[in-house]
């Protein structure tokens, strides 16, 4: 069920990206709070995942840390390690390494 929901979310963002319309959540602050309070997930180190929601790749775990880049929905990452703070260390296709909220990851289809 989770994979189906994640696939639908990724597909919806892809369609929006192709049509040139940016998603505008009713309450972006609520979406951010959902990521901050999401339970810690068990991620498989070395496995590929897909970013399910727009996030900032950060140098260290934590929402207060300086962002290195933005990752959009559908971008593939490889999990390098998990963090007890709810963040995962990842590497994107461009070779950048940093931390994103683990809740923003969906298993690759």
Secondary structure in CASP SS format (residue, H / E / C, confidence):
PFRMAT SS
TARGET T0000
AUTHOR 0000-0000-0000
METHOD secondary structure of the structure
MODEL  1
X C 1.00
X H 1.00
X H 1.00
X H 1.00
X H 1.00
X H 1.00
X H 1.00
X H 1.00
X H 1.00
X H 1.00
X H 1.00
X H 1.00
X H 1.00
X H 1.00
X H 1.00
X H 1.00
X H 1.00
X H 1.00
X H 1.00
X C 1.00
X C 1.00
X C 1.00
X C 1.00
X C 1.00
X C 1.00
X C 1.00
X C 1.00
X H 1.00
X H 1.00
X H 1.00
X H 1.00
X H 1.00
X H 1.00
X H 1.00
X H 1.00
X H 1.00
X H 1.00
X C 1.00
X C 1.00
X C 1.00
X C 1.00
X C 1.00
X C 1.00
X C 1.00
X C 1.00
X C 1.00
X C 1.00
X E 1.00
X E 1.00
X E 1.00
X E 1.00
X C 1.00
X C 1.00
X C 1.00
X E 1.00
X E 1.00
X E 1.00
X E 1.00
X C 1.00
X C 1.00
X C 1.00
X C 1.00
X C 1.00
X C 1.00
X C 1.00
X C 1.00
X E 1.00
X E 1.00
X E 1.00
X E 1.00
X E 1.00
X C 1.00
X C 1.00
X C 1.00
X C 1.00
X E 1.00
X E 1.00
X E 1.00
X E 1.00
X E 1.00
X E 1.00
X E 1.00
X C 1.00
X C 1.00
X C 1.00
X C 1.00
X E 1.00
X E 1.00
X E 1.00
X E 1.00
X E 1.00
X E 1.00
X C 1.00
X C 1.00
X C 1.00
X C 1.00
X E 1.00
X E 1.00
X E 1.00
X E 1.00
X E 1.00
X H 1.00
X H 1.00
X H 1.00
X E 1.00
X E 1.00
X E 1.00
X C 1.00
X C 1.00
END
